[in-house]
C-alpha cells in the first residue's frame, strides 16, 4: 500500500508481563537509548522490528506501509511497519514503527503503541504504571489526574545531551503519537520542536469514571518512544536532500531554446 504524505488478576499479569518482556529489571537511565516497547527500539532495521514483534508471542498481523516523497515521485521508501491484533485479552493492540525517507537508512525513528481493553476488563492502572517504572525507571515526570479526570501520564524526557529533565515547567513535548498510519508519519507531522529536547518516552493512560470502584482499571494506554533531537536533524537532512535532487534534475534539463 502506498500513501503519499504531505510537508500510544490474569489479564493484569498478562499485560504486565508484556510490558517487561525485554530488559525486565534494567531501568532506562538518563541518556539510555536502549529503552524498548515489546523489544522494539529506535535505530532498529525493519527486519529487527519484525523479529521483535514475532518474539513477543502476541500474534500481531504485520504489514509494511510504503510512502513517497511528494517532491520526488520516484523516491518510494518504507515509511512504517504496522502491527495489529485483537480479541482475547484486548479489544485492540496497535503498533506503528516509522522509518526515515532518503537519504537515510531504514532504521526506526518512532515506536508507538495503543492498547485498548473491553469494558471492565483492563488491568489495574497502578500495577501497569509500576511495571513501566520498573522497565524505564522511576526518575521521570508524572501528571496524575486520576482523582478527577481518570488520566495518568508518565514522561521520561532527556535533553539532547542525555540529561534527564524533571522540571515540570519544561516545554518538551509530552504527547503520545497515534499508531494509525493515516495520522501522519513522524517526518511530515508538522512537529513543533523545542530546543534541548531529546530522547523521550511517554506513557498515557485512560481509565474508568473517577470516584467509582472501576476507576483504577485501564481502558486504554499509549506508549511512544522518539528522539526529538535526532528526528529534527534527520528531517533537515532529508529536506536538504530533496532540494538537491530537485535542483539537480532542473539543471540536467538545461535551458530552453531562447
C-alpha positions, 0 to 999 in steps of 0.5 A: 500500500502506498500513501503519499504524505504531505510537508500510544488478576490474569489479564493484569499479569498478562499485560504486565508481563508484556510490558517487561518482556525485554530488559525486565529489571534494567531501568532506562537511565538518563541518556539510555537509548536502549529503552524498548516497547515489546523489544522494539527500539529506535535505530532498529532495521525493519527486519529487527522490528519484525523479529521483535514483534514475532518474539513477543508471542502476541500474534500481531498481523504485520504489514509494511506501509510504503510512502513517497516523497511528494517532491520526488515521485520516484523516491518510494521508501518504507515509511512504517511497519504496522502491527495489529491484533485483537480479541482475547485479552484486548479489544485492540493492540496497535503498533506503528514503527516509522522509518526515515525517507532518503537519504537515510537508512531504514532504521526506526525513528518512532515506536508507538503503541495503543492498547485498548481493553473491553469494558471492565476488563483492563488491568489495574492502572497502578500495577501497569504504571509500576511495571513501566517504572520498573522497565524505564525507571522511576526518575521521570515526570508524572501528571496524575489526574486520576482523582478527577479526570481518570488520566495518568501520564508518565514522561521520561524526557532527556535533553539532547545531551542525555540529561534527564529533565524533571522540571515540570515547567519544561516545554518538551513535548509530552504527547503520545503519537497515534499508531494509525498510519493515516495520522501522519508519519513522524517526518511530515507531522508538522512537529513543533520542536523545542530546543534541548529536547531529546530522547523521550518516552511517554506513557498515557493512560485512560481509565474508568469514571473517577470516584467509582470502584472501576476507576483504577482499571485501564481502558486504554494506554499509549506508549511512544518512544522518539528522539526529538533531537535526532528526528529534527536533524534527520528531517533537515537532512532529508529536506536538504536532500530533496532540494538537491535532487530537485535542483539537480534534475532542473539543471540536467534539463538545461535551458530552453531554446531562447 
